[in-house]
Amino acid sequence: MANGKPKKVGMLTAGGLAPCLSSAVGFLIEKYTSLDPSIEIVCYKNGYKGLLVGDSIVVSQAVREQATALQMHGGSPIGNSRVKLTNVADCVKRGLVKEGEVPLEVAAKQLQRDGITILHTIGGDDTNTQAAQVAKYLAEHAYDVTVVGLPKTIDNDVVPIRQSLGAWTAAEEGAKFFLNVVNEMSANPRMLIIHECMGRDCGYLTAATCKAYLDALCGLPFVPGLGLRKEKKMIHAVYIPELAIDIESEAARLKKIMDTYDCVNIFLSEGAGVKDIVAQMEACGQEIPRDAFGHVKLDKVNPGAYFAKQFAEKVGAEKVLVQKSGYMARAATANAADRALINRCCTLAVDCGLNGLSGCIGEDEDQGDILRPIEFPRIKGGKPFDVKQDWFQTMLKTIYSCT
């Protein structure tokens, strides 16, 4: 009970997609239904947008019976959006609140009107810290809501969570993507292929995708006598935000590879080199496009095109192909490993919700990787990828042994 009211669950998914959203919604519905079918469940459509405008779906008995089917789908069945409740101007501009209204207050009052006592937010650091602000506001106004977040991000960059939901699947899907794209090296002499992966501040996804691809490559037979050599399908460079890039030195190294194997394959994190790109744009007086959270719009600055331009002439490429696996990877259905982790997290999330314990569910790196409700003030984004990990260093040696 909360303020004399029975338990009533609200949930929303927010931010970009990840291969965990549909699975998490399904597991949460199943687990509450199994424990107590009388608990009402309300899903807010399109994340915080739905919460602000009161657009929601009441989970029916039919939906409860069909919830298992959500494990077979990617995306989010209830929709996402990028809305920051503390960015008042943006919420007003979108028509989500009226001039003079405070989005946090509007969201809180909607939860109060709906009688929500447990709110599950499935999203990244912004999604969960915004939820904490809503809970704080409600507590200050004598209406307690237990907020239990689930960490969704294919970048795996949430502090202090060891493994974010969906990141394993995204890496596996990115590898599958490149297993096909790499064959374009045979479509033209001296082909330069750049595979751009998502990852604004963290190189985890690019690194994990590299590893998954190389693991898959190891299982393939080759026919060197006909020119089908493993070296032609190798990754010849990997660029992530955590490692500096010496363009001239790399260009000289990659030209040798081009001269030897007639192709060069690069894995690029979309956040690699962005500071340099932004600096160049600002020096030319160009306006830097940013989203509601203040992040540079990476699709507008286009890191893949930037690196293609930097390397194409220097390595003597006759043709350049830039391919992005991000949207395929993030929209995939969760794989078995991710579903197992999502299941564990949802089980604890429901338990915490029913027992009034707020926090973001994750394996706490500061407490021995124990799965627990991590205090919201400790949740933040931008966790860098640890380039000193043995598996990554071993992979780099394999990649750079091509020269």
Secondary structure, 3 states (H helix, E strand, C coil): CECCECCEEEEEECCCCCCCHHHHHHHHHHHHHHHCCCCEEEEECCCHHHHHHCCEEECCHHHHHHHHHHHHCCCCCCCCCCCCCCCHHHHHHCCCCCCCCCHHHHHHHHHHHHCCCEEEEEECHHHHHHHHHHHHHHHHCCCCCEEEEEEECCCCCCECECCCECHHHHHHHHHHHHHHHHHHHHCCCCEEEEEEECCCCCCHHHHHHHHHHHHHHHCCCCEHHHCECHHHHCCCEEECCCCCCCHHHHHHHHHHHHHHHCEEEEEEECCCCHHHHHHHHHHCCCCCCECCCCCECHHHHCHHHHHHHHHHHHHCCCEEEEEECHHHHHCCCCCHHHHHHHHHHHHHHHHHHHCCCCEEEEEEHHHCCEEEEECHHHCECCCCCCCCCHHHHHHHHHHHCCC
